[in-house]
Amino acid sequence: MNNEADIKELNDRLTKVKDEIAGILTSEKEDSFFAQAAKLVTLQLETYDKLTDGSFYELDEAAMKANNDELYNWKLEANYEDSFVNPTKAANVYGDKGQIIALLAEKLVFGNTHIFNNRKERFVIAIELFLEIYNLYKEGADVDAWKKAIKNHQTKYIDLIAMEAIHRQYDPDNHKVTEILNKVKPGDYRFLYLYGLPVSDNEVRTAKFIDSLPEEDLIAMAGTLTKGYRKGFEVMGVDFDKKKSVCIYYNVGFEKMVKTAAEQFKEMGLASTFLVTSGAENKQSDFDHKQDMALYLDEAFVDTYLFAFRKAYESIKDKVRSHGGPAAIEIFGERDFEPVRKKEAPAFDEKQRPLYASLINKAALLRTQFLPGEERSFAIIAYPVPEIGDKFEQIFADTVKVNTLPREKYQKIQQAIIDALDLGDHAVIKGMNGNKTELTVSFHELKNPEKETNFENCLDDVNIPLGEVFTSPVLKGTNGLLHVKEVFINGLKYTDLSFTVKDGMVTDYSCGNFEKPADGKKLVDDEIMNNHETLAMGEFAIGTNTVAYVMGIKHDIQAKLPILIAEKTGPHFAFGDTCYSHSEDHAVFNPDGKEIIARDNEVSSLRKDDPEKAYFGCHTDITVPYNELGEITVYGKNGYQKTIIKDGRFVLEGTQELNEALEELN
């Protein structure tokens, strides 16, 4: 919308939809989806007008909260079961058209973010789609006509969606979030309601807690992230001076820390973009709508999608190429969520599953054409939120401690582990205390051990906190069973999660979340296997952060620790791509000067001949905690054998100091 004619046309479209929405309000029954949707859109239009004339910013916090609750009324947990965003409710009322009704409801609620971020055209097209479906409903059109309308809409506007997504991530100019951060003031929390995202008491309490921290603590916390980010470029041998921007990922409530981090990045020469999420999102709703794309996904849409994103990248290719990568602030401690699988929710069919997996993989490959993996880095750190319980402030303080452990101490201890591992050709990992894990992991051959190593000494740079050594296993000869009794992965709690591996590839998997084994398998299929028939074991690591482990036990939050921390509290195994995905040819070195040569496996080595077969587009870590770990022993030629961990304790010479933290549990 760069010229007056385009702006006038959009304003005319907005006026037209306003009139049609008003008509629905007076003609439809109050409890129908269409009347309820018209009521929501009317509220959105009123809110948009207040944002435009500035009167919204004069509201007090209570009024802003009331507005937020009303905008998200359909997705509030108390209302969700009887909401049309819920596919079950929609199907009960509208039968075979229920999935489309629920999709429309989800799109309309998502319109809240458009009005607050001045994405006027995105807001208008969502209403236009709703009105198109409404007219089909009035005409008595069948479900195929409804699906055709949805697909045509997604195809028609994918260029707009792609352009906005790429600019939001890579273009720091006139970024809306910068305006919000500039409104952050002590004691005034109205800024929380300016994203158009749902805000609960958890986000408000987080903001108030962050606001209460001394300035020096905020500077130190932000510095842990920003310095770790910069250190990552040094460790990976990437030229930091060529980078001009960074994307800060964060959750609503952390604004004061984010503002400090953005200032520190600015001092390093980096402008910031932002991707913001809210812990107040309804997780069951997100789960229900995870595969909404099943309503329109086919090969033609994949091609259209990729072409649109290629054009979007091309439009700001210089800004993309000079982007450094993400700096993410994750959260943990939210209430347990165990998803309910609903037969009414859209789900990929057997043809769509590999198609979606291919789309994700091709999208990742497309990004590397504009921002090669060897030219970017990242940093991730995590903090608890008040929802974790009464001991929140103590847990927060302990997390800060975990995030700032002494680099030199762990570098030396982890080097002792690496030295022992490098003398072997495979390791055996066994569980205990009900953990059924029994795995053999094969290593690459070191042709020049004086200058080469298989394992990276992972410290406090990209993956904060420090505390692991990891490798890309040789797939052939990597066999056995991985089992975890309980684990959180990407916000979902799994029980009795297991994977069977043959020559490094997953051959079977299951979890105990549901009464029916098939439902558990489907959950793993969707959330961990990412709709692939099989995945490679892309990583084997040994975590050394016993301080983090003790924190989890002491506060009874072990199952709530994010994988970022949990992966440091025992051995972990990642299924999907290696840690060196898309940058395998870029040499990286440990602090001792040795090159880490295990950057490839038999799958990723296909990248030069057939890139689509070389990558999976996913990487999911699964940790066996120390209290379930019976043994890690490395074996090599001529009878070489060294045990690193036995019965949950480090026994290798040079590592016993790690057990000191564990003694607190006795």
C-alpha positions as CSV (number, residue, x, y, z in Angstrom):
1,M,0.0,0.0,0.0
2,N,2.4,2.6,-1.2
3,N,0.3,5.0,-3.2
4,E,-2.9,7.0,-2.7
5,A,-5.0,4.8,-5.0
6,D,-4.1,1.6,-3.1
7,I,-4.8,3.3,0.3
8,K,-8.2,4.6,-1.0
9,E,-9.1,1.2,-2.3
10,L,-8.3,-0.4,1.1
11,N,-10.3,2.2,2.9
12,D,-13.3,1.6,0.6
13,R,-13.0,-2.1,1.3
14,L,-13.0,-1.5,5.0
15,T,-16.1,0.7,4.8
16,K,-17.8,-2.0,2.7
17,V,-17.1,-4.8,5.2
18,K,-18.2,-2.6,8.1
19,D,-21.7,-2.2,6.5
20,E,-22.0,-5.9,5.8
21,I,-21.0,-6.8,9.4
22,A,-23.6,-4.4,10.7
23,G,-26.2,-6.3,8.6
24,I,-25.3,-9.7,10.0
25,L,-25.6,-8.4,13.6
26,T,-29.3,-7.5,12.9
27,S,-30.2,-10.5,10.8
28,E,-28.7,-13.6,12.5
29,K,-29.6,-15.3,15.7
30,E,-27.5,-14.2,18.6
31,D,-26.1,-17.6,19.4
32,S,-25.0,-18.4,15.8
33,F,-21.4,-18.4,14.8
34,F,-22.0,-15.6,12.3
35,A,-23.7,-13.3,14.8
36,Q,-20.9,-14.0,17.4
37,A,-18.2,-13.4,14.7
38,A,-19.9,-10.2,13.6
39,K,-19.9,-9.0,17.3
40,L,-16.2,-9.8,17.6
41,V,-15.3,-8.0,14.3
42,T,-17.4,-5.0,15.5
43,L,-15.3,-4.8,18.7
44,Q,-12.1,-5.1,16.6
45,L,-13.3,-2.3,14.4
46,E,-14.0,-0.1,17.4
47,T,-10.6,-0.9,18.9
48,Y,-8.9,-0.1,15.6
49,D,-10.6,3.3,15.5
50,K,-9.4,4.0,19.0
51,L,-5.9,3.0,18.1
52,T,-6.0,5.2,15.0
53,D,-7.3,8.3,16.8
54,G,-5.0,7.7,19.8
55,S,-7.8,7.4,22.4
56,F,-6.9,3.8,23.2
57,Y,-3.6,4.9,24.7
58,E,-5.5,7.1,27.1
59,L,-7.3,4.2,28.7
60,D,-6.2,3.0,32.1
61,E,-4.8,-0.5,32.7
62,A,-8.1,-2.0,33.9
63,A,-9.9,-0.8,30.7
64,M,-7.1,-2.2,28.5
65,K,-7.4,-5.5,30.3
66,A,-11.1,-5.6,29.9
67,N,-10.7,-4.9,26.1
68,N,-8.1,-7.7,25.9
69,D,-10.3,-10.2,27.7
70,E,-13.2,-9.4,25.4
71,L,-11.1,-9.6,22.2
72,Y,-9.9,-13.1,23.3
73,N,-13.2,-14.2,24.9
74,W,-13.5,-17.2,22.5
75,K,-10.1,-18.5,23.5
76,L,-10.3,-18.0,27.3
77,E,-10.0,-21.4,28.9
78,A,-13.3,-20.9,30.8
79,N,-15.1,-20.3,27.5
80,Y,-13.2,-22.5,25.0
81,E,-15.3,-25.6,25.2
82,D,-18.4,-23.7,24.1
83,S,-16.5,-21.5,21.6
84,F,-16.7,-21.8,17.8
85,V,-12.8,-21.8,17.8
86,N,-13.2,-25.3,19.3
87,P,-13.5,-27.7,16.4
88,T,-15.8,-30.0,18.4
89,K,-18.3,-27.3,19.2
90,A,-18.2,-26.1,15.6
91,A,-18.8,-29.6,14.3
92,N,-21.6,-30.2,16.7
93,V,-23.4,-27.2,15.3
94,Y,-22.3,-27.1,11.6
95,G,-21.5,-30.7,10.9
96,D,-19.1,-31.3,8.0
97,K,-18.5,-27.5,7.8
98,G,-17.4,-27.4,11.4
99,Q,-13.7,-27.5,10.6
100,I,-14.0,-24.4,8.3
101,I,-16.1,-22.6,10.9
102,A,-13.4,-23.2,13.5
103,L,-10.7,-22.1,11.1
104,L,-12.6,-18.9,10.4
105,A,-13.0,-18.3,14.1
106,E,-9.3,-18.8,14.6
107,K,-8.4,-16.4,11.8
108,L,-10.8,-13.7,13.2
109,V,-9.3,-13.9,16.6
110,F,-5.8,-13.7,15.1
111,G,-7.0,-10.5,13.6
112,N,-6.4,-8.9,17.0
113,T,-2.7,-8.8,16.3
114,H,-3.3,-7.2,12.9
115,I,-5.2,-4.2,14.3
116,F,-2.6,-3.5,17.0
117,N,0.3,-3.8,14.6
118,N,-1.4,-1.7,11.9
119,R,-1.6,-4.6,9.4
120,K,-4.7,-3.1,8.0
121,E,-4.9,-5.2,4.8
122,R,-4.5,-8.5,6.8
123,F,-7.3,-7.4,9.0
124,V,-9.6,-6.5,6.1
125,I,-8.9,-9.7,4.1
126,A,-9.8,-11.9,7.2
127,I,-13.2,-10.2,7.4
128,E,-13.7,-10.5,3.6
129,L,-13.1,-14.2,3.9
130,F,-15.6,-14.5,6.7
131,L,-18.1,-12.6,4.6
132,E,-17.5,-14.8,1.6
133,I,-18.1,-17.9,3.7
134,Y,-21.2,-16.3,5.2
135,N,-22.6,-15.7,1.7
136,L,-22.0,-19.3,0.8
137,Y,-23.8,-20.3,4.0
138,K,-26.8,-18.2,3.0
139,E,-26.8,-19.7,-0.5
140,G,-26.7,-23.3,0.9
141,A,-23.4,-24.1,-0.8
142,D,-21.8,-27.5,0.0
143,V,-18.6,-28.0,2.0
144,D,-16.5,-28.4,-1.2
145,A,-17.4,-24.8,-2.2
146,W,-16.4,-23.6,1.3
147,K,-13.1,-25.4,1.1
148,K,-12.5,-23.9,-2.4
149,A,-13.0,-20.5,-1.0
150,I,-10.5,-21.1,1.8
151,K,-7.9,-22.4,-0.6
152,N,-8.4,-19.5,-3.1
153,H,-8.0,-17.0,-0.2
154,Q,-4.8,-18.6,1.1
155,T,-3.3,-18.7,-2.4
156,K,-4.4,-15.2,-3.3
157,Y,-2.9,-13.5,-0.3
158,I,0.2,-15.7,0.4
159,D,2.4,-12.9,-1.2
160,L,1.2,-10.4,1.4
161,I,1.6,-12.9,4.3
162,A,5.1,-13.8,3.2
163,M,6.2,-10.2,2.7
164,E,5.0,-9.2,6.2
165,A,6.6,-12.2,7.8
166,I,10.0,-11.7,6.2
167,H,10.1,-8.0,6.9
168,R,9.0,-8.5,10.5
169,Q,12.0,-10.8,11.1
170,Y,14.7,-9.2,9.1
171,D,13.9,-5.5,8.6
172,P,14.5,-3.3,11.7
173,D,13.2,-0.1,10.1
174,N,10.0,1.2,11.7
175,H,9.5,-2.0,13.7
176,K,6.2,-1.8,15.7
177,V,7.7,-3.5,18.8
178,T,10.3,-0.7,19.1
179,E,7.4,1.7,19.7
180,I,6.0,-0.6,22.4
181,L,9.4,-0.9,24.2
182,N,9.7,2.9,24.2
183,K,6.5,3.0,26.2
184,V,7.9,0.9,29.0
185,K,7.9,2.9,32.2
186,P,8.3,1.8,35.9
187,G,4.9,1.0,37.4
188,D,2.9,1.4,34.2
189,Y,2.0,-2.0,32.6
190,R,-0.4,-0.8,29.9
191,F,2.3,-1.6,27.3
192,L,1.5,-5.3,27.8
193,Y,-1.8,-4.8,25.9
194,L,-0.4,-3.1,22.9
195,Y,0.6,-6.2,20.9
196,G,-2.9,-7.5,20.4
197,L,-1.8,-10.7,22.1
198,P,-3.6,-12.4,25.0
199,V,-2.5,-11.2,28.4
200,S,-3.1,-13.2,31.6
201,D,-2.1,-12.6,35.2
202,N,1.1,-14.5,34.5
203,E,2.3,-11.9,32.0
204,V,1.4,-9.1,34.3
205,R,3.2,-10.7,37.3
206,T,6.3,-11.3,35.1
207,A,6.4,-7.7,34.0
208,K,6.1,-6.5,37.6
209,F,8.8,-8.8,38.8
210,I,11.2,-7.8,36.0
211,D,10.4,-4.2,36.8
212,S,11.4,-4.8,40.4
213,L,14.9,-6.0,39.6
214,P,17.8,-3.7,40.2
215,E,19.2,-2.1,37.1
216,E,22.5,-3.9,37.5
217,D,20.7,-7.2,37.5
218,L,18.9,-6.4,34.3
219,I,22.1,-5.3,32.7
220,A,23.8,-8.5,33.8
221,M,20.9,-10.7,32.6
222,A,20.8,-9.0,29.2
223,G,24.6,-9.2,29.0
224,T,24.5,-12.9,29.5
225,L,22.4,-13.2,26.3
226,T,24.1,-10.5,24.2
227,K,27.7,-11.5,25.1
228,G,26.8,-15.1,24.5
229,Y,25.4,-14.2,21.1
230,R,28.6,-12.3,20.2
231,K,30.8,-15.1,21.6
232,G,28.9,-17.6,19.3
233,F,30.2,-15.8,16.2
234,E,33.8,-16.1,17.6
235,V,33.4,-19.8,18.4
236,M,31.9,-20.6,15.0
237,G,34.4,-18.5,13.1
238,V,31.8,-16.2,11.6
239,D,32.6,-12.5,10.9
240,F,30.5,-10.5,13.3
241,D,31.4,-7.2,11.9
242,K,29.4,-8.0,8.7
243,K,26.2,-8.3,10.7
244,K,23.8,-5.4,11.0
245,S,20.7,-6.8,12.8
246,V,19.5,-9.4,15.3
247,C,16.0,-10.8,15.9
248,I,15.1,-10.9,19.6
249,Y,12.5,-13.6,20.4
250,Y,10.7,-13.1,23.7
251,N,7.5,-13.6,25.7
252,V,5.2,-10.8,26.8
253,G,6.3,-9.5,30.2
254,F,10.1,-9.4,29.6
255,E,10.1,-6.0,27.9
256,K,12.4,-4.3,30.4
257,M,15.1,-6.9,29.9
258,V,14.5,-6.9,26.1
259,K,14.9,-3.2,26.0
260,T,18.2,-3.4,27.8
261,A,19.4,-6.2,25.5
262,A,18.4,-4.2,22.4
263,E,20.5,-1.3,23.7
264,Q,23.4,-3.6,24.3
265,F,23.1,-5.0,20.8
266,K,23.0,-1.4,19.4
267,E,26.3,-0.8,21.1
268,M,27.6,-3.8,19.2
269,G,26.4,-2.3,15.9
270,L,23.2,-4.4,15.6
271,A,19.7,-3.1,15.1
272,S,16.9,-5.3,16.5
273,T,13.8,-6.9,15.1
274,F,11.4,-8.8,17.3
275,L,9.2,-11.8,17.4
276,V,6.9,-11.8,20.4
277,T,4.7,-14.6,21.8
278,S,2.4,-14.8,24.8
279,G,2.2,-17.6,27.4
280,A,-1.5,-16.8,27.7
281,E,-2.3,-18.4,24.4
282,N,-4.8,-21.3,24.8
283,K,-2.6,-24.4,24.3
284,Q,-5.5,-26.7,23.6
285,S,-6.7,-24.3,20.9
286,D,-3.2,-24.1,19.4
287,F,-3.1,-27.9,19.4
288,D,-6.5,-28.2,17.8
289,H,-5.5,-25.8,15.0
290,K,-2.0,-27.1,14.5
291,Q,-2.9,-28.8,11.2
292,D,-5.5,-26.4,9.8
293,M,-3.4,-26.3,6.7
294,A,-4.9,-29.8,6.0
295,L,-7.9,-28.0,4.6
296,Y,-6.0,-26.6,1.7
297,L,-2.5,-28.2,1.5
298,D,-1.6,-29.7,-1.9
299,E,1.4,-29.6,-4.2
300,A,0.2,-26.5,-6.0
301,F,0.0,-24.6,-2.7
302,V,3.5,-25.7,-1.7
303,D,4.8,-24.2,-4.9
304,T,2.9,-21.0,-4.5
305,Y,4.1,-20.7,-0.9
306,L,7.7,-21.2,-1.7
307,F,7.5,-18.8,-4.6
308,A,5.9,-16.1,-2.4
309,F,8.6,-16.4,0.2
310,R,11.4,-16.3,-2.4
311,K,10.0,-13.0,-3.6
312,A,9.8,-11.7,0.0
313,Y,13.4,-12.7,0.6
314,E,14.5,-11.1,-2.7
315,S,12.7,-7.8,-1.7
316,I,15.1,-7.2,1.2
317,K,17.9,-9.7,0.3
318,D,20.7,-7.3,1.5
319,K,19.1,-7.0,4.9
320,V,18.6,-10.7,5.2
321,R,22.2,-11.4,4.3
322,S,23.5,-9.0,6.9
323,H,21.2,-10.5,9.6
324,G,23.0,-12.3,12.4
325,G,20.3,-14.7,13.6
326,P,18.0,-15.0,16.6
327,A,18.6,-14.1,20.3
328,A,15.8,-15.9,22.1
329,I,14.5,-15.5,25.6
330,E,12.4,-18.6,26.4
331,I,10.2,-19.2,29.3
332,F,9.4,-22.2,31.5
333,G,7.2,-23.1,34.4
334,E,3.8,-22.8,32.8
335,R,1.0,-25.0,34.0
336,D,1.1,-28.6,32.8
337,F,-0.6,-29.2,29.5
338,E,-1.6,-32.6,28.2
339,P,-3.3,-32.3,24.9
340,V,-6.7,-33.8,24.1
341,R,-6.8,-35.2,20.6
342,K,-10.1,-34.3,18.9
343,K,-11.5,-36.2,15.9
344,E,-13.1,-33.0,14.7
345,A,-9.8,-31.1,14.3
346,P,-8.2,-31.0,10.9
347,A,-5.4,-33.5,10.4
348,F,-3.1,-34.2,7.5
349,D,-3.9,-37.3,5.5
350,E,-1.3,-39.8,4.3
351,K,-0.6,-37.7,1.2
352,Q,-0.3,-34.4,3.0
353,R,2.0,-35.6,5.8
354,P,5.1,-36.0,3.6
355,L,4.0,-32.9,1.6
356,Y,4.0,-30.8,4.8
357,A,7.4,-32.2,5.9
358,S,8.7,-31.4,2.5
359,L,7.4,-27.8,2.7
360,I,9.1,-27.2,6.0
361,N,12.4,-28.6,4.7
362,K,12.2,-26.6,1.4
363,A,11.4,-23.5,3.4
364,A,14.6,-24.0,5.4
365,L,16.6,-24.6,2.3
366,L,15.2,-21.5,0.8
367,R,16.3,-19.4,3.8
368,T,19.9,-20.7,3.5
369,Q,20.0,-19.4,0.0
370,F,19.6,-15.9,1.3
371,L,21.3,-16.4,4.7
372,P,23.8,-19.3,4.6
373,G,24.1,-21.3,7.8
374,E,27.8,-20.7,8.0
375,E,27.1,-16.9,8.1
376,R,24.8,-16.8,11.0
377,S,24.7,-17.7,14.7
378,F,22.2,-17.5,17.6
379,A,21.8,-17.5,21.4
380,I,19.1,-18.9,23.6
381,I,18.4,-18.4,27.3
382,A,15.5,-19.3,29.5
383,Y,13.8,-18.0,32.6
384,P,10.9,-19.1,34.7
385,V,7.5,-17.3,35.0
386,P,5.4,-16.8,38.1
387,E,3.0,-19.7,37.1
388,I,5.8,-22.1,38.2
389,G,4.6,-21.7,41.8
390,D,5.1,-20.0,45.2
391,K,8.9,-20.4,44.9
392,F,9.1,-18.4,41.7
393,E,11.5,-15.8,43.0
394,Q,14.0,-18.4,44.4
395,I,13.7,-20.4,41.2
396,F,14.4,-17.3,39.2
397,A,17.5,-16.5,41.2
398,D,18.7,-20.1,40.9
399,T,18.1,-20.0,37.1
400,V,20.3,-16.8,36.9
401,K,23.0,-18.8,38.8
402,V,22.7,-21.7,36.4
403,N,22.9,-19.3,33.4
404,T,26.2,-17.8,34.7
405,L,28.3,-20.7,35.8
406,P,32.1,-20.3,35.4
407,R,33.2,-21.0,31.8
408,E,36.8,-21.9,32.6
409,K,35.9,-24.6,35.2
410,Y,33.5,-26.4,32.8
411,Q,35.7,-26.1,29.8
412,K,38.4,-28.1,31.6
413,I,36.1,-30.7,32.9
414,Q,34.3,-31.2,29.6
415,Q,37.7,-31.5,27.9
416,A,38.5,-34.5,30.1
417,I,35.2,-36.1,28.9
418,I,36.1,-35.3,25.2
419,D,39.6,-36.7,25.6
420,A,38.1,-40.0,26.9
421,L,35.5,-40.2,24.1
422,D,37.9,-39.4,21.4
423,L,39.9,-42.6,22.2
424,G,36.8,-44.7,21.5
425,D,34.7,-45.6,18.5
426,H,31.4,-46.0,20.2
427,A,29.6,-45.5,23.5
428,V,27.0,-47.6,25.3
429,I,24.2,-45.8,27.3
430,K,22.0,-47.7,29.7
431,G,19.1,-46.6,31.8
432,M,18.2,-47.5,35.4
433,N,15.3,-47.0,37.9
434,G,12.7,-48.0,35.4
435,N,14.4,-46.3,32.4
436,K,14.7,-49.0,29.7
437,T,17.3,-47.1,27.5
438,E,20.0,-49.3,26.0
439,L,21.8,-47.7,23.1
440,T,25.0,-48.0,21.2
441,V,26.2,-44.8,19.5
442,S,28.9,-44.9,16.8
443,F,31.6,-42.2,16.4
444,H,33.5,-41.0,13.4
445,E,37.0,-42.2,12.9
446,L,39.7,-39.6,13.8
447,K,42.4,-39.8,11.2
448,N,44.6,-37.1,12.9
449,P,43.7,-37.2,16.7
450,E,46.3,-34.6,17.5
451,K,44.3,-32.0,15.4
452,E,40.8,-33.5,15.3
453,T,38.0,-34.2,17.7
454,N,34.5,-35.7,17.5
455,F,32.9,-33.7,20.3
456,E,32.2,-30.0,20.6
457,N,33.0,-28.4,24.0
458,C,29.8,-26.5,24.5
459,L,30.1,-23.5,26.8
460,D,28.1,-20.3,27.6
461,D,27.8,-18.9,24.1
462,V,24.9,-20.0,21.8
463,N,23.1,-22.5,24.1
464,I,22.9,-20.9,27.5
465,P,23.5,-22.3,30.1
466,L,26.8,-24.1,29.5
467,G,27.3,-27.8,30.2
468,E,27.5,-30.4,27.4
469,V,29.7,-32.1,24.9
470,F,28.1,-33.2,21.7
471,T,28.7,-35.0,18.4
472,S,27.0,-36.0,15.2
473,P,26.9,-39.8,15.4
474,V,27.8,-42.2,12.6
475,L,24.4,-43.7,11.8
476,K,25.6,-47.2,10.9
477,G,26.1,-49.1,14.1
478,T,24.0,-46.7,16.1
479,N,21.3,-49.0,17.5
480,G,19.0,-49.6,20.4
481,L,16.2,-48.2,22.5
482,L,15.8,-44.7,23.9
483,H,13.3,-44.4,26.7
484,V,12.3,-41.5,29.1
485,K,9.7,-41.9,31.8
486,E,8.6,-38.2,31.7
487,V,9.7,-35.2,29.7
488,F,8.5,-31.8,28.5
489,I,9.2,-31.1,24.8
490,N,8.0,-27.8,23.2
491,G,5.5,-27.3,25.9
492,L,4.0,-30.8,25.8
493,K,4.4,-33.3,28.6
494,Y,5.2,-36.9,27.4
495,T,5.1,-40.0,29.5
496,D,6.9,-43.3,28.7
497,L,8.4,-41.8,25.5
498,S,10.5,-44.3,23.5
499,F,12.3,-44.6,20.2
500,T,13.8,-47.7,18.6
501,V,16.8,-47.0,16.4
502,K,18.5,-49.1,13.8
503,D,21.6,-47.9,12.0
504,G,20.9,-44.4,13.3
505,M,17.3,-44.2,11.9
506,V,14.1,-44.3,13.9
507,T,12.2,-47.5,13.2
508,D,9.5,-47.3,15.9
509,Y,8.2,-44.9,18.5
510,S,5.5,-44.5,21.2
511,C,4.4,-42.6,24.2
512,G,2.0,-43.3,27.1
513,N,0.0,-40.1,27.0
514,F,-3.3,-41.8,25.9
515,E,-5.2,-45.0,26.6
516,K,-4.9,-46.0,22.9
517,P,-1.3,-46.6,21.7
518,A,-2.3,-45.3,18.3
519,D,-3.1,-41.9,19.8
520,G,0.3,-41.7,21.5
521,K,2.0,-42.7,18.3
522,K,0.1,-40.0,16.4
523,L,1.2,-37.4,19.0
524,V,4.8,-38.3,18.5
525,D,4.3,-38.4,14.8
526,D,3.0,-34.8,14.7
527,E,5.2,-33.2,17.4
528,I,8.6,-35.0,17.2
529,M,8.7,-36.9,14.0
530,N,7.3,-33.8,12.3
531,N,5.4,-36.0,9.8
532,H,8.5,-37.8,8.6
533,E,8.3,-41.6,8.2
534,T,11.8,-41.8,9.9
535,L,14.4,-39.5,11.3
536,A,18.1,-39.8,11.9
537,M,19.8,-39.5,15.3
538,G,21.4,-36.1,14.5
539,E,23.1,-35.6,17.9
540,F,24.4,-37.5,20.9
541,A,25.5,-35.4,23.9
542,I,26.5,-35.7,27.5
543,G,25.2,-32.9,29.8
544,T,27.4,-31.8,32.7
545,N,25.3,-29.1,34.4
546,T,24.6,-30.9,37.7
547,V,23.8,-27.5,39.2
548,A,20.8,-27.2,36.9
549,Y,19.8,-30.8,37.7
550,V,19.8,-30.1,41.4
551,M,17.8,-27.0,40.9
552,G,15.1,-29.1,39.2
553,I,15.0,-31.7,41.9
554,K,15.2,-29.2,44.8
555,H,12.2,-27.2,43.5
556,D,10.4,-30.2,42.1
557,I,10.3,-28.7,38.7
558,Q,12.5,-31.3,36.8
559,A,9.7,-32.1,34.4
560,K,9.1,-28.4,33.7
561,L,12.7,-27.5,32.8
562,P,12.9,-26.4,29.1
563,I,14.9,-28.6,26.9
564,L,17.5,-25.8,26.7
565,I,18.3,-26.5,30.4
566,A,17.2,-30.1,30.6
567,E,19.5,-31.2,27.9
568,K,22.5,-30.3,30.1
569,T,21.2,-32.6,33.0
570,G,22.1,-35.9,31.5
571,P,22.8,-37.5,28.1
572,H,20.5,-36.3,25.3
573,F,19.8,-37.5,21.8
574,A,18.3,-35.4,19.0
575,F,16.3,-36.7,16.2
576,G,16.4,-34.8,12.9
577,D,19.2,-32.8,11.5
578,T,22.7,-32.4,13.0
579,C,23.7,-29.4,15.0
580,Y,25.7,-28.3,12.0
581,S,22.8,-28.3,9.6
582,H,23.4,-26.2,6.5
583,S,27.0,-25.3,7.6
584,E,28.7,-28.7,7.5
585,D,31.6,-27.4,5.3
586,H,32.4,-24.6,7.7
587,A,35.3,-25.6,9.9
588,V,34.7,-25.2,13.7
589,F,37.2,-25.6,16.5
590,N,37.2,-26.3,20.2
591,P,39.0,-24.0,22.7
592,D,42.0,-26.5,22.6
593,G,42.4,-25.7,18.8
594,K,41.2,-29.1,17.5
595,E,38.8,-29.1,14.6
596,I,35.4,-30.7,15.3
597,I,35.2,-33.1,12.3
598,A,31.9,-34.8,13.2
599,R,29.7,-32.3,11.4
600,D,28.1,-34.8,8.9
601,N,26.3,-38.1,8.9
602,E,25.2,-40.4,6.1
603,V,22.0,-38.4,5.5
604,S,23.4,-34.8,5.6
605,S,26.3,-36.0,3.3
606,L,23.7,-36.2,0.5
607,R,23.4,-32.4,0.5
608,K,25.5,-31.8,-2.6
609,D,23.7,-34.2,-4.8
610,D,20.2,-34.0,-3.4
611,P,19.6,-31.3,-0.7
612,E,16.0,-32.2,-0.1
613,K,17.0,-35.7,1.0
614,A,19.8,-34.4,3.2
615,Y,17.7,-32.6,5.7
616,F,14.6,-33.1,7.8
617,G,14.0,-29.5,8.8
618,C,13.7,-30.4,12.5
619,H,15.9,-31.2,15.5
620,T,14.3,-32.4,18.8
621,D,16.4,-33.1,21.9
622,I,15.3,-35.8,24.4
623,T,17.2,-36.1,27.7
624,V,17.8,-39.1,30.0
625,P,18.1,-37.5,33.5
626,Y,20.9,-38.5,35.8
627,N,18.6,-40.4,38.2
628,E,17.5,-42.6,35.3
629,L,21.0,-43.1,33.9
630,G,22.8,-46.3,34.8
631,E,25.9,-46.0,32.6
632,I,27.7,-44.2,29.8
633,T,30.8,-46.2,28.8
634,V,33.0,-45.5,25.8
635,Y,34.7,-48.5,24.0
636,G,37.5,-48.5,21.4
637,K,40.2,-50.6,19.8
638,N,42.4,-53.0,21.6
639,G,40.0,-53.4,24.5
640,Y,39.8,-49.7,25.4
641,Q,37.1,-48.9,27.8
642,K,36.3,-45.9,30.0
643,T,33.1,-45.3,32.0
644,I,32.1,-41.7,32.2
645,I,28.9,-41.9,34.3
646,K,27.9,-44.8,36.5
647,D,24.6,-45.0,38.5
648,G,24.0,-41.3,37.9
649,R,27.4,-40.1,39.1
650,F,30.5,-38.9,37.1
651,V,33.3,-41.4,37.7
652,L,35.8,-40.4,34.9
653,E,39.0,-38.9,36.3
654,G,38.8,-35.1,36.1
655,T,35.0,-35.0,36.3
656,Q,34.2,-35.9,39.9
657,E,33.9,-32.2,40.8
658,L,30.5,-32.3,39.0
659,N,29.2,-34.6,41.7
660,E,29.6,-31.9,44.4
661,A,26.3,-30.3,43.4
662,L,24.6,-33.7,43.4
663,E,25.6,-34.3,47.1
664,E,23.1,-31.6,48.0
665,L,20.4,-34.2,47.3
666,N,21.7,-36.7,49.9
